[in-house]
Amino acid sequence: MTTVMPEGEGIRRAIKWISAQAGEDPETPQTKYINEAILKFDLSPVEADFLIRFYKNAQAHSSEAD
């Protein structure tokens, strides 16, 4: 399944930042990083919704692989 990325550098930077943070401290819940990224990168409500769904779908796909 292909995920459509919204236009905008903020969402791309947020995903990279969340990945880096999660790599440094994998024990911290991903939702903490998502919420921080929404504020840090001043994401719009549409971008914030996309980010939440993006990680929710990624988590669902990784659970199916287990």
Summary of the structure (lengths in Angstrom):
residues: 66
radius of gyration: 11.7
end to end distance: 18.1
largest distance: 34.4
contacts: 154
relative contact order: 0.18
helix: 73%
strand: 0%
